[in-house]
Amino acid sequence: MFSKNITKTVNHFNLVRSYATKLNSGEIRVKFDKKHETYLCDGPANECVTNKEELMTYFTDMTRMRRIEFAADSLYKKKLIRGFCHLYNGQEAVCTGMEAAITKEDHVITAYRDHTFMLARGASAESVLAELLMKATGCSKGKGGSMHMFTRNFYGGNGIVGAQCPVGAGIAFAQKYNNTGNICLTYYGDGAANQGQLFEAFNMAKLWDLPCVFICENNKFGMGTSQARAAAGTDFFTRAHYIPGMRVDGMNVLAVKTAGKWVADWCRAGKGPFVMEMDTYRYVGHSMSDPGTSYRTREEVNEVRNIRDPIEYVRGLLLEHKFATEDELATIEEKARAEMDAASEFAINSPFPEMKELWTNVYKEVTPIRAVEMVNNFKGL
């Protein structure tokens, strides 16, 4: 079992006690410590009603997410994962809360910090870790690696900063064109918030009123550069000018889910795109090659862990309202650790792709030029 962090638990008891009240129905009403900030819209209430089942689901999901990143960290340090590897530790409430706000028929695209999104979208831990190790059993048959993972209605990890944003707008265009009623969540970081292609995507999304939710995961640093040094204005939720926006406490899964559901309904109603800024924080460096301590102090990271950790916040609610015991939560943590240990072993023991995979699943379509017969286009080639 994990050792119980009593100090953290007490801290979170003190934090949640003032903001959560029990209702007669076995539910609790939670008021959010940080209010949603809105731009060109009203926004949802600054509170929600939740229950044991929902909180236990969030605790389990976020624990699995953190544990798979621990596994990736360990495998990288053993030199079993090569190349770039970007971890999500600390940001779990964003992925979990937004997934709870949409359906599996909706669509999601993100940047390269994508391992946890695979779990949220329903992929197995085995397929994620095997892909990290370049194995044939990985979700991309070992050919994509950490930054290029895909599953149903999830279009990856994308390695080029901001490049996923126009693609996300295109996915949303397809939903509108086909009248599916579905939306697309398009994630990017504060480091991509100044990209020109993002503003082009904003423009097209608004021109066509696409059901696209642009989500800026503001973890305060683009690689090792503080947002204050990189952006003349850091209210990223107002950046699209003509598109409504909202800043949300990205460390509170309930706040994220509440805001996410409100925004999803906005897009489904045909009101066009929306920009969300998630106020979050990563505990680790930008990637595994970055210790994350040259541009910030360990004390700063630890302070966020102790006060705003998304998993500990949910733990506090569960314990405070006697929805679960410490032992029950420790069992969930141990189960997640065992799951990721087994998935790691599966990945290690899986085979590398065969040489023929170099030329399989490669998309190729010969396109005639200016309506000239195809046979004439390629004569002599």
BELWO-V230116 format. One line per field, one symbol per residue. ss: DSSP state (H for helix, E for strand, C for the rest). burial: + if it has 16 or more other ideal C-beta (glycine too) atoms within 10 Angstrom, else -. A space follows every 50 residues. Layout:
ss->???
burial->???
This chain:
ss->CCCCCHHHHHHHHHHHHCCEEECCCCCEEEECCCCCEEECCCCCCCEEEE CHHHHHHHHHHHHHHHHHHHHHHHHHHCCCCCCCCCCCCCCHHHHHHHHH HCCCCCEEECCCCCHHHHHHCCCCHHHHHHHHCCECCCCCCCCCCCCCCC ECCECCCCCCCCCHHHHHHHHHHHHHHCCCCCCEEEEEEHHHCCCHHHHH HHHHHHHCCCCEEEEEEECCEECCEEHHHHCCCCCHHHCCCCCCEEEEEC CCHHHHHHHHHHHHHHHHCCCCCEEEEEECCCCCCCCCCCCCCCCCCHHH HHHHHHHHCHHHHHHHHHHHCCCCCHHHHHHHHHHHHHHHHHHHHHHHHC CECCHHHHCCCCCCCCCCCCCCCHHHHCCCC
burial->-------++-++--++---+------++-+-++--++++-+-++-+-+-+ -+-+++-++++++++++++++++-++---++---++++++++++++++++ ++---++++++++++++++++-+++++++++++++-++++++++++++++ +-+++++++-++-++++++++++-++-----++++++++++++++-+++- ++-+++-+-+++++++++++++----+---+--+-+++++--++++++++ ++++++++++++++-++----+++++++++++++++++---+---+---- +--+---++++++++++++++-++----+--++--++-++--++-++--+ --+----------------------------
